Amino acid sequence: MTGRTPGAPPAPDEPRPSAVPLQVPAGFGPPPAPFDQRRGGPAGRRSPGRRRAAVIAGLTAALLVAGAGVYLAARGGAGGGDPAAAPSGTPSVDQGDGKGPGVGPHLYDPNAGIRPGEARVWLSDNQSEVAGGGASQYGPWRVGDVVVRATAAEFVAHAAADGKERWKLPLRTPVCGLPHAPSADGKLVVGVKESGSQSSHCTDLQQIDLTTGKAGWKVRVPAENDQDSALAFEMAIAGDTVAVARTAVMSGFSVTDGRKLFGTSKTNGCTPAAFAGGARLVALRYCFDRGDALAGGRSMVEELDPATGASRWNHTYEKDWTVGRVLSVDPLVVTAHHKDKKTWNVTAFAADGRVRSQNTPGFGVSGRCNGFGNSTGHQECYAAAADADTLYLGAGKPAKTLDTEDTNQVVAVDLNTGKEKWRTAEQPKGRTMWPLAVEEGRVVAYVSPGSGQAASVVSLAVADGSAQPVLQSPAVARGAEGVFYAHGIRLAWSGGRVFMVNGRVYSPEPRKTSRAILSFGK
């Protein structure tokens, strides 16, 4: 804190019951590529040739699964179900693709035929009207016994154990800035627009208590200079501070009561661009060449004091390198890519800002993890975990560009030397493998559905990557899990459960579903 007299906190701002028209918030960068998850293909019209190819592919897929019988499904809600009602053994039914609602009186049960030892699944569909092109989803945030997801217009909480909706909070104006994670006590502060207009500016901060679904304080972000106006905020929470970057300036506010803690109107040639939060507050800046206005600038990583905004240390990258992602905050691990679009690196920093190691990996990763060609938040890699000395990263064979989704193995990188320690065996084609956390000396990794199998969770030995099974979802859940596409899925591991949020949802329609969130585990 700053030692200033706090004064009276801002008055709570309770939302109106009705929601505003949904919009894709500019503050989050472009959403994942439009993908019609109800139809299993890219949104929009296709050429006749592509339609014919899609039909042929669909018929081929149908023939491959027809031997299992006929699959009946209906609109899915929470899929917990009564364990006693689930048939024993594996049913001879088509596993389905999880996209359609099916027909008849039968409900799609992702736990049908569950076997002893398999983890029960719950599934919830989007029930809110959204714009025709769909709405981006954010989260999931596990807070106490609920897990929360959000769009630009509302926040929705589900019971972590069975997926039942606990609360829904519509917002008066769309969200235009969102931290990667809430504070330790479950408070999230988001940026919201001045009005419901798509062209309106991002002007206010709104606190939301994710444990209760109640809106707290709301404050207007004061201008730091005459040019301080933005359509979006880049935000992060560290301790009791929410940091806000926009249009080359930044400010810090108390998560507890909304008081302004610090601000800046001078950048010294290095303009604030974004933040990463959590155990520390990390600022990402772009430094211009004062001697040559036309020359390319340089990226900077800087640790700030969350209470005052003062710099603790900074590191400036070589020319033509752009910071892509912050894979871990403690220890601090950052990726960057070169303007030639063929080279990227991983840098590990010591607590005082010294470079522990920097290496050019001999493997490929998703653009969501190196930041190439993907401009969502700087902590939006869901395939990385780290302990004190090792980074564990979902990886695959290098692609022609720096962006590949074929991350079918986990690679361990020594943060002190930058060298690889080990790689797991490759998963069968079509299956991804993403490390989510390090718990009790083992790496927890999610394995996506594919090759005729449903999703699972394994743990990897930190010494050599040897795998042990942790969770296996039922076979019939594979169809629903497969709708959570790798290019947009958001994952969390908490309390022995995996929570999966679809990157995009669509309005509910008769005989169609838009899968919003799925979970399996203890």
Secondary structure, 3 states (H helix, E strand, C coil): CCCCCCCCCCCECCCCCCCCCCCCCHHHCCCCCCEECCCCEECCCCCHHHHHHHHHHHHHHHHHHHCCCCCCCCCCCCCCCCHHHCCCCCCCCCCCCCCCCCCCCCCCCCCCCCCCCCCEEEEEECCCCCCCCCEECEEEEEECCEEEEECCCEEEEEECCCCCEEEEEECCCCEEECCCCCCCCCEEEEEEECCCCCCCCEEEEEEEECCCCEEEEEEECCCCCCCCCCCCCEEEEECCEEEEEECCEEEEEECCCCCEEEECCCCCCEEEEEEECECCEEEEEEECCCCCCCCCCEEEEEEECCCCCCEEEEEECCCCEEEEEEEEECCEEEEEEECCCCCEEEEEECCCCCEEEEECCCCECCHHHHCCCCCCCCCCCCCEEECCCEEEEEEECCCCCCCCCCCCEEEEEECCCCCEEEECCCCCCCCCEEEEEEECCEEEEEECCECCECCEEEEEECCCCCEEEEEECCHHHHHHHCCCCCCCCEEEEECCEEEEECCEECCCECCECCEEEEEEEC
